[in-house]
Amino acid sequence: MKLTHELKLIAIEQHLYLKGPVGAPWNPMPGDHYTIRRADLEVFLIASLDEHGTALVHNRTTDPEMRSAPMAIPGFGRDPFHGERVPVPGYIVDQALVQSAAPLREAPVSEVPKELL
């Protein structure tokens, strides 16, 4: 999965907008994706969340340098770091998957509209 800077900003914007002045919490569930509010493009998937609050999290980033082994995070959602997590809505995950599967290519000159030449 390739999260772009634009898609990450949309996820952060939506999270802050939906959070609103009341501060509606994000209740993480298995199957949810999230990113972190820092300057990277990592995306994580919550694979499972047990009754004790331990989450098994997978890094879904396509960049091999940023990938990590699945992590067990105790107290997920209640830990001090939780405020840095930003949920990534399904439609953004879908867009990131499409961008990963369809790499950009340069259009041959014959496909470029004449007014742009």
C-alpha positions in Angstrom: 0.0 0.0 0.0 1.3 3.4 -0.9 0.0 6.3 1.2 0.8 9.6 -0.5 1.4 12.9 1.3 -1.9 14.1 0.0 -3.8 11.1 1.2 -2.2 11.4 4.6 -3.2 15.0 4.9 -6.8 14.1 4.0 -6.8 11.4 6.7 -5.5 13.9 9.3 -7.9 16.6 8.1 -10.9 14.3 8.4 -9.8 13.0 11.8 -9.5 16.5 13.1 -12.7 17.6 11.5 -14.7 14.7 12.9 -13.0 15.0 16.2 -14.4 18.5 16.5 -14.4 20.6 19.7 -15.9 17.8 21.7 -12.9 15.5 21.0 -14.9 12.4 19.9 -12.5 9.4 20.5 -11.5 6.9 17.9 -12.4 3.4 19.1 -10.0 1.1 17.2 -11.3 -2.1 15.9 -9.7 -5.1 14.1 -9.5 -4.3 10.4 -8.9 -0.6 11.0 -5.9 1.2 9.3 -4.1 4.1 10.9 -1.1 6.3 10.4 1.0 8.4 12.8 1.1 12.2 12.9 4.7 12.5 11.8 6.5 13.0 8.6 6.4 9.5 7.1 3.9 7.6 5.0 3.6 4.4 7.1 0.2 2.7 7.3 -0.7 0.1 9.9 -3.4 -2.5 10.1 -5.0 -3.6 13.3 -5.1 -7.4 12.8 -6.6 -8.3 16.2 -7.4 -6.7 19.5 -7.9 -8.9 22.5 -10.0 -8.4 25.6 -7.0 -7.1 27.5 -6.4 -4.3 24.9 -3.4 -5.9 23.2 -3.4 -5.2 19.5 -1.5 -7.2 16.9 -0.5 -4.5 14.3 1.0 -5.0 10.8 2.8 -2.4 8.8 1.2 -2.3 5.4 3.7 0.1 3.8 5.1 -1.0 0.5 8.5 0.6 1.1 10.8 -2.3 2.2 12.9 0.1 4.3 10.0 1.2 6.4 8.4 -2.3 6.9 8.6 -4.0 10.2 7.5 -7.3 11.7 4.0 -7.5 13.2 3.9 -5.8 16.6 1.9 -6.6 19.7 1.0 -3.4 21.4 -0.4 -3.7 24.9 -3.1 -1.2 26.1 -3.7 -0.1 22.5 -6.2 2.8 22.5 -5.5 3.6 26.1 -1.7 4.2 25.9 -0.2 7.7 25.9 0.9 7.4 22.3 -2.7 6.8 21.1 -3.3 10.6 20.5 -0.6 10.4 17.8 -2.5 7.7 15.8 -4.8 8.9 13.0 -7.4 6.5 11.6 -7.2 6.1 7.8 -10.8 5.7 6.4 -11.6 2.9 4.0 -11.9 5.1 1.0 -8.4 6.4 1.5 -7.1 2.9 1.9 -8.8 2.0 -1.4 -7.1 4.9 -3.1 -3.7 4.0 -1.7 -4.1 0.4 -2.9 -5.1 1.6 -6.4 -2.1 3.9 -6.5 0.2 1.0 -5.4 -1.2 -1.4 -8.0 -1.1 1.1 -10.9 2.3 2.8 -11.1 2.5 6.0 -13.0 3.8 5.8 -16.5 4.9 8.4 -18.9 2.4 8.9 -21.7 3.8 8.6 -25.2 3.8 11.9 -27.1 1.0 10.5 -29.3 -1.3 10.4 -26.2 -0.5 14.0 -25.0 -3.2 16.5 -26.1 -1.8 18.9 -28.8 -2.6 22.0 -26.7 -0.2 20.8 -24.0 2.7 20.3 -26.4 
